[in-house]
């Protein structure tokens, strides 16, 4: 590793380390809101996926490709 690569790697590491922050206990409520979840309605999503897969009559039929026959 030459000097330029090492310097660049150190600069990238320093820039990424600056993005870390401590979350105070009173700030955690903002991060725990339902709209901050990856899937805000897991039950609704599971029921919708189950109904879609049942209509497709094939396992894995919830993807964008393929037809109802299950032959992707």
Gaussian input, Z-matrix of N, CA and C with variables (Angstrom, degrees):
# hf/3-21g

backbone

0 1
 N
 C     1     B1
 C     2     B2     1     A1
 N     3     B3     2     A2     1     D1
 C     4     B4     3     A3     2     D2
 C     5     B5     4     A4     3     D3
 N     6     B6     5     A5     4     D4
 C     7     B7     6     A6     5     D5
 C     8     B8     7     A7     6     D6
 N     9     B9     8     A8     7     D7
 C    10    B10     9     A9     8     D8
 C    11    B11    10    A10     9     D9
 N    12    B12    11    A11    10    D10
 C    13    B13    12    A12    11    D11
 C    14    B14    13    A13    12    D12
 N    15    B15    14    A14    13    D13
 C    16    B16    15    A15    14    D14
 C    17    B17    16    A16    15    D15
 N    18    B18    17    A17    16    D16
 C    19    B19    18    A18    17    D17
 C    20    B20    19    A19    18    D18
 N    21    B21    20    A20    19    D19
 C    22    B22    21    A21    20    D20
 C    23    B23    22    A22    21    D21
 N    24    B24    23    A23    22    D22
 C    25    B25    24    A24    23    D23
 C    26    B26    25    A25    24    D24
 N    27    B27    26    A26    25    D25
 C    28    B28    27    A27    26    D26
 C    29    B29    28    A28    27    D27
 N    30    B30    29    A29    28    D28
 C    31    B31    30    A30    29    D29
 C    32    B32    31    A31    30    D30
 N    33    B33    32    A32    31    D31
 C    34    B34    33    A33    32    D32
 C    35    B35    34    A34    33    D33
 N    36    B36    35    A35    34    D34
 C    37    B37    36    A36    35    D35
 C    38    B38    37    A37    36    D36
 N    39    B39    38    A38    37    D37
 C    40    B40    39    A39    38    D38
 C    41    B41    40    A40    39    D39
 N    42    B42    41    A41    40    D40
 C    43    B43    42    A42    41    D41
 C    44    B44    43    A43    42    D42
 N    45    B45    44    A44    43    D43
 C    46    B46    45    A45    44    D44
 C    47    B47    46    A46    45    D45
 N    48    B48    47    A47    46    D46
 C    49    B49    48    A48    47    D47
 C    50    B50    49    A49    48    D48
 N    51    B51    50    A50    49    D49
 C    52    B52    51    A51    50    D50
 C    53    B53    52    A52    51    D51
 N    54    B54    53    A53    52    D52
 C    55    B55    54    A54    53    D53
 C    56    B56    55    A55    54    D54
 N    57    B57    56    A56    55    D55
 C    58    B58    57    A57    56    D56
 C    59    B59    58    A58    57    D57
 N    60    B60    59    A59    58    D58
 C    61    B61    60    A60    59    D59
 C    62    B62    61    A61    60    D60
 N    63    B63    62    A62    61    D61
 C    64    B64    63    A63    62    D62
 C    65    B65    64    A64    63    D63
 N    66    B66    65    A65    64    D64
 C    67    B67    66    A66    65    D65
 C    68    B68    67    A67    66    D66
 N    69    B69    68    A68    67    D67
 C    70    B70    69    A69    68    D68
 C    71    B71    70    A70    69    D69
 N    72    B72    71    A71    70    D70
 C    73    B73    72    A72    71    D71
 C    74    B74    73    A73    72    D72
 N    75    B75    74    A74    73    D73
 C    76    B76    75    A75    74    D74
 C    77    B77    76    A76    75    D75
 N    78    B78    77    A77    76    D76
 C    79    B79    78    A78    77    D77
 C    80    B80    79    A79    78    D78
 N    81    B81    80    A80    79    D79
 C    82    B82    81    A81    80    D80
 C    83    B83    82    A82    81    D81
 N    84    B84    83    A83    82    D82
 C    85    B85    84    A84    83    D83
 C    86    B86    85    A85    84    D84
 N    87    B87    86    A86    85    D85
 C    88    B88    87    A87    86    D86
 C    89    B89    88    A88    87    D87
 N    90    B90    89    A89    88    D88
 C    91    B91    90    A90    89    D89
 C    92    B92    91    A91    90    D90
 N    93    B93    92    A92    91    D91
 C    94    B94    93    A93    92    D92
 C    95    B95    94    A94    93    D93
 N    96    B96    95    A95    94    D94
 C    97    B97    96    A96    95    D95
 C    98    B98    97    A97    96    D96
 N    99    B99    98    A98    97    D97
 C   100   B100    99    A99    98    D98
 C   101   B101   100   A100    99    D99
 N   102   B102   101   A101   100   D100
 C   103   B103   102   A102   101   D101
 C   104   B104   103   A103   102   D102
 N   105   B105   104   A104   103   D103
 C   106   B106   105   A105   104   D104
 C   107   B107   106   A106   105   D105
 N   108   B108   107   A107   106   D106
 C   109   B109   108   A108   107   D107
 C   110   B110   109   A109   108   D108
 N   111   B111   110   A110   109   D109
 C   112   B112   111   A111   110   D110
 C   113   B113   112   A112   111   D111
 N   114   B114   113   A113   112   D112
 C   115   B115   114   A114   113   D113
 C   116   B116   115   A115   114   D114
 N   117   B117   116   A116   115   D115
 C   118   B118   117   A117   116   D116
 C   119   B119   118   A118   117   D117
 N   120   B120   119   A119   118   D118
 C   121   B121   120   A120   119   D119
 C   122   B122   121   A121   120   D120
 N   123   B123   122   A122   121   D121
 C   124   B124   123   A123   122   D122
 C   125   B125   124   A124   123   D123
 N   126   B126   125   A125   124   D124
 C   127   B127   126   A126   125   D125
 C   128   B128   127   A127   126   D126
 N   129   B129   128   A128   127   D127
 C   130   B130   129   A129   128   D128
 C   131   B131   130   A130   129   D129
 N   132   B132   131   A131   130   D130
 C   133   B133   132   A132   131   D131
 C   134   B134   133   A133   132   D132
 N   135   B135   134   A134   133   D133
 C   136   B136   135   A135   134   D134
 C   137   B137   136   A136   135   D135
 N   138   B138   137   A137   136   D136
 C   139   B139   138   A138   137   D137
 C   140   B140   139   A139   138   D138
 N   141   B141   140   A140   139   D139
 C   142   B142   141   A141   140   D140
 C   143   B143   142   A142   141   D141
 N   144   B144   143   A143   142   D142
 C   145   B145   144   A144   143   D143
 C   146   B146   145   A145   144   D144
 N   147   B147   146   A146   145   D145
 C   148   B148   147   A147   146   D146
 C   149   B149   148   A148   147   D147
 N   150   B150   149   A149   148   D148
 C   151   B151   150   A150   149   D149
 C   152   B152   151   A151   150   D150
 N   153   B153   152   A152   151   D151
 C   154   B154   153   A153   152   D152
 C   155   B155   154   A154   153   D153
 N   156   B156   155   A155   154   D154
 C   157   B157   156   A156   155   D155
 C   158   B158   157   A157   156   D156
 N   159   B159   158   A158   157   D157
 C   160   B160   159   A159   158   D158
 C   161   B161   160   A160   159   D159
 N   162   B162   161   A161   160   D160
 C   163   B163   162   A162   161   D161
 C   164   B164   163   A163   162   D162
 N   165   B165   164   A164   163   D163
 C   166   B166   165   A165   164   D164
 C   167   B167   166   A166   165   D165
 N   168   B168   167   A167   166   D166
 C   169   B169   168   A168   167   D167
 C   170   B170   169   A169   168   D168
 N   171   B171   170   A170   169   D169
 C   172   B172   171   A171   170   D170
 C   173   B173   172   A172   171   D171
 N   174   B174   173   A173   172   D172
 C   175   B175   174   A174   173   D173
 C   176   B176   175   A175   174   D174
 N   177   B177   176   A176   175   D175
 C   178   B178   177   A177   176   D176
 C   179   B179   178   A178   177   D177
 N   180   B180   179   A179   178   D178
 C   181   B181   180   A180   179   D179
 C   182   B182   181   A181   180   D180
 N   183   B183   182   A182   181   D181
 C   184   B184   183   A183   182   D182
 C   185   B185   184   A184   183   D183
 N   186   B186   185   A185   184   D184
 C   187   B187   186   A186   185   D185
 C   188   B188   187   A187   186   D186
 N   189   B189   188   A188   187   D187
 C   190   B190   189   A189   188   D188
 C   191   B191   190   A190   189   D189
 N   192   B192   191   A191   190   D190
 C   193   B193   192   A192   191   D191
 C   194   B194   193   A193   192   D192
 N   195   B195   194   A194   193   D193
 C   196   B196   195   A195   194   D194
 C   197   B197   196   A196   195   D195
 N   198   B198   197   A197   196   D196
 C   199   B199   198   A198   197   D197
 C   200   B200   199   A199   198   D198
 N   201   B201   200   A200   199   D199
 C   202   B202   201   A201   200   D200
 C   203   B203   202   A202   201   D201
 N   204   B204   203   A203   202   D202
 C   205   B205   204   A204   203   D203
 C   206   B206   205   A205   204   D204
 N   207   B207   206   A206   205   D205
 C   208   B208   207   A207   206   D206
 C   209   B209   208   A208   207   D207
 N   210   B210   209   A209   208   D208
 C   211   B211   210   A210   209   D209
 C   212   B212   211   A211   210   D210
 N   213   B213   212   A212   211   D211
 C   214   B214   213   A213   212   D212
 C   215   B215   214   A214   213   D213

   B1=1.4535
   B2=1.5309
   B3=1.3044
   B4=1.4596
   B5=1.5278
   B6=1.2988
   B7=1.4687
   B8=1.5331
   B9=1.3296
   B10=1.4681
   B11=1.5206
   B12=1.3202
   B13=1.4736
   B14=1.5199
   B15=1.3221
   B16=1.4600
   B17=1.5188
   B18=1.3315
   B19=1.4592
   B20=1.5221
   B21=1.3295
   B22=1.4687
   B23=1.5247
   B24=1.3238
   B25=1.4651
   B26=1.5302
   B27=1.3149
   B28=1.4702
   B29=1.5262
   B30=1.3279
   B31=1.4587
   B32=1.5317
   B33=1.3276
   B34=1.4687
   B35=1.5249
   B36=1.3136
   B37=1.4635
   B38=1.5233
   B39=1.3308
   B40=1.4622
   B41=1.5287
   B42=1.3272
   B43=1.4669
   B44=1.5298
   B45=1.3288
   B46=1.4641
   B47=1.5185
   B48=1.3155
   B49=1.4680
   B50=1.5229
   B51=1.3020
   B52=1.4615
   B53=1.5193
   B54=1.3257
   B55=1.4590
   B56=1.5181
   B57=1.3158
   B58=1.4622
   B59=1.5217
   B60=1.3041
   B61=1.4585
   B62=1.5181
   B63=1.3064
   B64=1.4623
   B65=1.5203
   B66=1.3166
   B67=1.4621
   B68=1.5254
   B69=1.3004
   B70=1.4544
   B71=1.5323
   B72=1.3346
   B73=1.4640
   B74=1.5343
   B75=1.3282
   B76=1.4554
   B77=1.5289
   B78=1.3383
   B79=1.4628
   B80=1.5278
   B81=1.2946
   B82=1.4694
   B83=1.5145
   B84=1.3224
   B85=1.4587
   B86=1.5163
   B87=1.3374
   B88=1.4617
   B89=1.5168
   B90=1.3288
   B91=1.4631
   B92=1.5215
   B93=1.3234
   B94=1.4562
   B95=1.5315
   B96=1.3254
   B97=1.4614
   B98=1.5238
   B99=1.3344
   B100=1.4681
   B101=1.5252
   B102=1.3246
   B103=1.4600
   B104=1.5251
   B105=1.3290
   B106=1.4564
   B107=1.5273
   B108=1.3205
   B109=1.4575
   B110=1.5201
   B111=1.3299
   B112=1.4555
   B113=1.5293
   B114=1.3213
   B115=1.4503
   B116=1.5210
   B117=1.3391
   B118=1.4595
   B119=1.5303
   B120=1.3212
   B121=1.4678
   B122=1.5250
   B123=1.3356
   B124=1.4659
   B125=1.5292
   B126=1.3181
   B127=1.4685
   B128=1.5191
   B129=1.3148
   B130=1.4561
   B131=1.5287
   B132=1.3241
   B133=1.4619
   B134=1.5242
   B135=1.3244
   B136=1.4658
   B137=1.5206
   B138=1.3349
   B139=1.4621
   B140=1.5294
   B141=1.3295
   B142=1.4651
   B143=1.5372
   B144=1.3357
   B145=1.4619
   B146=1.5131
   B147=1.3183
   B148=1.4634
   B149=1.5291
   B150=1.3274
   B151=1.4594
   B152=1.5240
   B153=1.3304
   B154=1.4592
   B155=1.5184
   B156=1.3471
   B157=1.4609
   B158=1.5255
   B159=1.3337
   B160=1.4584
   B161=1.5202
   B162=1.3247
   B163=1.4622
   B164=1.5178
   B165=1.3305
   B166=1.4531
   B167=1.5292
   B168=1.3129
   B169=1.4583
   B170=1.5217
   B171=1.3200
   B172=1.4551
   B173=1.5184
   B174=1.3038
   B175=1.4492
   B176=1.5172
   B177=1.3167
   B178=1.4534
   B179=1.5104
   B180=1.3084
   B181=1.4529
   B182=1.5079
   B183=1.3405
   B184=1.4474
   B185=1.5248
   B186=1.3195
   B187=1.4655
   B188=1.5187
   B189=1.3100
   B190=1.4579
   B191=1.5134
   B192=1.3219
   B193=1.4490
   B194=1.5267
   B195=1.2955
   B196=1.4579
   B197=1.5112
   B198=1.2928
   B199=1.4540
   B200=1.5045
   B201=1.3227
   B202=1.4493
   B203=1.5140
   B204=1.3227
   B205=1.4587
   B206=1.5195
   B207=1.3541
   B208=1.4548
   B209=1.5050
   B210=1.3214
   B211=1.4642
   B212=1.5191
   B213=1.3225
   B214=1.4721
   B215=1.4536
   A1=106.57
   A2=115.66
   A3=118.28
   A4=110.57
   A5=115.79
   A6=121.26
   A7=111.84
   A8=117.21
   A9=120.95
   A10=111.19
   A11=116.56
   A12=120.14
   A13=110.86
   A14=116.99
   A15=120.79
   A16=112.23
   A17=116.11
   A18=120.16
   A19=111.12
   A20=116.08
   A21=120.28
   A22=110.95
   A23=116.67
   A24=120.72
   A25=110.86
   A26=117.51
   A27=121.16
   A28=110.81
   A29=116.93
   A30=120.83
   A31=111.26
   A32=116.82
   A33=120.32
   A34=110.49
   A35=117.37
   A36=120.64
   A37=110.83
   A38=117.35
   A39=121.10
   A40=111.18
   A41=116.90
   A42=120.35
   A43=110.90
   A44=117.60
   A45=120.77
   A46=111.87
   A47=117.68
   A48=120.58
   A49=110.86
   A50=117.78
   A51=120.96
   A52=113.00
   A53=117.81
   A54=121.11
   A55=113.59
   A56=117.54
   A57=120.98
   A58=109.54
   A59=116.73
   A60=120.68
   A61=109.35
   A62=115.24
   A63=120.58
   A64=108.44
   A65=115.70
   A66=120.93
   A67=107.17
   A68=115.10
   A69=120.86
   A70=109.86
   A71=118.28
   A72=120.30
   A73=113.40
   A74=118.47
   A75=120.20
   A76=112.20
   A77=117.80
   A78=121.24
   A79=112.57
   A80=116.92
   A81=120.44
   A82=112.36
   A83=117.72
   A84=120.56
   A85=112.31
   A86=117.21
   A87=120.65
   A88=111.31
   A89=116.97
   A90=120.63
   A91=112.47
   A92=117.56
   A93=121.25
   A94=112.53
   A95=117.74
   A96=119.97
   A97=110.09
   A98=117.80
   A99=120.63
   A100=113.68
   A101=118.03
   A102=119.25
   A103=112.20
   A104=118.23
   A105=121.31
   A106=111.82
   A107=118.34
   A108=121.93
   A109=110.32
   A110=116.56
   A111=120.39
   A112=111.02
   A113=116.35
   A114=121.94
   A115=107.12
   A116=118.63
   A117=120.16
   A118=114.16
   A119=119.22
   A120=122.81
   A121=110.00
   A122=118.74
   A123=119.51
   A124=113.27
   A125=118.12
   A126=119.94
   A127=110.33
   A128=116.71
   A129=121.13
   A130=110.53
   A131=117.31
   A132=121.02
   A133=111.15
   A134=116.93
   A135=120.36
   A136=110.96
   A137=117.34
   A138=120.01
   A139=111.21
   A140=116.92
   A141=120.78
   A142=110.48
   A143=116.81
   A144=120.82
   A145=110.80
   A146=117.47
   A147=120.94
   A148=110.62
   A149=117.06
   A150=120.38
   A151=110.68
   A152=117.99
   A153=121.14
   A154=111.15
   A155=116.59
   A156=120.35
   A157=109.78
   A158=117.51
   A159=120.28
   A160=111.33
   A161=117.07
   A162=120.67
   A163=111.83
   A164=116.53
   A165=120.29
   A166=111.33
   A167=117.71
   A168=124.00
   A169=111.66
   A170=116.79
   A171=121.07
   A172=108.59
   A173=115.60
   A174=119.55
   A175=109.13
   A176=116.24
   A177=119.69
   A178=113.06
   A179=118.32
   A180=121.43
   A181=114.02
   A182=117.57
   A183=119.42
   A184=112.79
   A185=117.36
   A186=119.17
   A187=110.05
   A188=116.32
   A189=121.24
   A190=113.00
   A191=118.57
   A192=120.07
   A193=111.43
   A194=115.63
   A195=121.51
   A196=113.11
   A197=114.70
   A198=120.60
   A199=111.14
   A200=116.34
   A201=122.30
   A202=113.58
   A203=117.39
   A204=119.60
   A205=112.42
   A206=117.78
   A207=120.81
   A208=113.03
   A209=118.34
   A210=121.58
   A211=109.54
   A212=116.04
   A213=120.66
   A214=110.22
   D1=126.88
   D2=179.82
   D3=-86.33
   D4=176.74
   D5=-174.09
   D6=-65.35
   D7=-39.44
   D8=-178.92
   D9=-64.65
   D10=-42.06
   D11=178.65
   D12=-64.51
   D13=-42.43
   D14=178.22
   D15=-63.21
   D16=-41.26
   D17=178.51
   D18=-65.86
   D19=-42.01
   D20=178.30
   D21=-64.01
   D22=-41.91
   D23=178.82
   D24=-63.96
   D25=-41.10
   D26=178.07
   D27=-65.16
   D28=-38.72
   D29=179.05
   D30=-65.67
   D31=-42.95
   D32=177.96
   D33=-64.35
   D34=-41.71
   D35=178.80
   D36=-63.11
   D37=-42.86
   D38=-179.93
   D39=-64.88
   D40=-38.30
   D41=178.97
   D42=-66.85
   D43=-39.01
   D44=179.66
   D45=-73.42
   D46=-33.93
   D47=179.75
   D48=-67.72
   D49=-26.88
   D50=178.77
   D51=-70.92
   D52=-16.93
   D53=-179.82
   D54=-82.52
   D55=-10.69
   D56=178.79
   D57=-78.37
   D58=137.50
   D59=179.96
   D60=-144.33
   D61=147.67
   D62=174.37
   D63=-80.79
   D64=137.39
   D65=177.65
   D66=-100.74
   D67=122.85
   D68=-179.87
   D69=-74.77
   D70=153.11
   D71=-177.92
   D72=-56.63
   D73=-35.20
   D74=-178.78
   D75=-77.72
   D76=-11.77
   D77=177.08
   D78=-91.94
   D79=-13.91
   D80=-175.97
   D81=-68.66
   D82=-25.68
   D83=177.50
   D84=-63.47
   D85=-33.83
   D86=177.73
   D87=-67.85
   D88=-35.02
   D89=-178.98
   D90=-80.72
   D91=-15.25
   D92=-177.74
   D93=-96.59
   D94=9.97
   D95=179.89
   D96=-67.43
   D97=147.32
   D98=-178.30
   D99=-58.37
   D100=-33.86
   D101=-178.52
   D102=-72.60
   D103=-10.49
   D104=177.12
   D105=-87.89
   D106=-7.81
   D107=-179.69
   D108=-72.98
   D109=152.45
   D110=177.10
   D111=-64.43
   D112=-37.68
   D113=177.87
   D114=-128.92
   D115=95.37
   D116=-173.92
   D117=-67.18
   D118=-23.46
   D119=179.54
   D120=-126.40
   D121=75.20
   D122=-175.70
   D123=-63.94
   D124=-35.67
   D125=179.58
   D126=-67.37
   D127=-44.37
   D128=179.48
   D129=-63.21
   D130=-41.65
   D131=179.40
   D132=-65.49
   D133=-41.05
   D134=179.36
   D135=-64.28
   D136=-40.97
   D137=178.95
   D138=-67.18
   D139=-40.05
   D140=179.24
   D141=-65.44
   D142=-42.61
   D143=178.56
   D144=-64.83
   D145=-41.45
   D146=178.98
   D147=-62.33
   D148=-44.19
   D149=179.70
   D150=-64.84
   D151=-39.92
   D152=-179.29
   D153=-66.92
   D154=-44.06
   D155=179.70
   D156=-65.19
   D157=-36.64
   D158=178.51
   D159=-66.26
   D160=-37.98
   D161=177.28
   D162=-67.17
   D163=-35.76
   D164=-179.22
   D165=-74.22
   D166=-19.88
   D167=179.21
   D168=59.86
   D169=32.56
   D170=178.24
   D171=-152.42
   D172=146.22
   D173=176.22
   D174=-73.17
   D175=135.96
   D176=-178.90
   D177=80.00
   D178=18.23
   D179=-178.21
   D180=-80.32
   D181=8.44
   D182=-178.46
   D183=-91.12
   D184=7.55
   D185=177.24
   D186=-86.66
   D187=171.67
   D188=-175.50
   D189=-79.98
   D190=-18.94
   D191=-176.60
   D192=-97.90
   D193=164.78
   D194=173.22
   D195=86.28
   D196=172.26
   D197=-179.54
   D198=-113.50
   D199=-168.53
   D200=-178.61
   D201=-73.57
   D202=-11.30
   D203=-178.12
   D204=-79.39
   D205=-13.02
   D206=-179.90
   D207=85.27
   D208=9.16
   D209=-179.96
   D210=-101.77
   D211=80.27
   D212=-177.81
   D213=-60.23

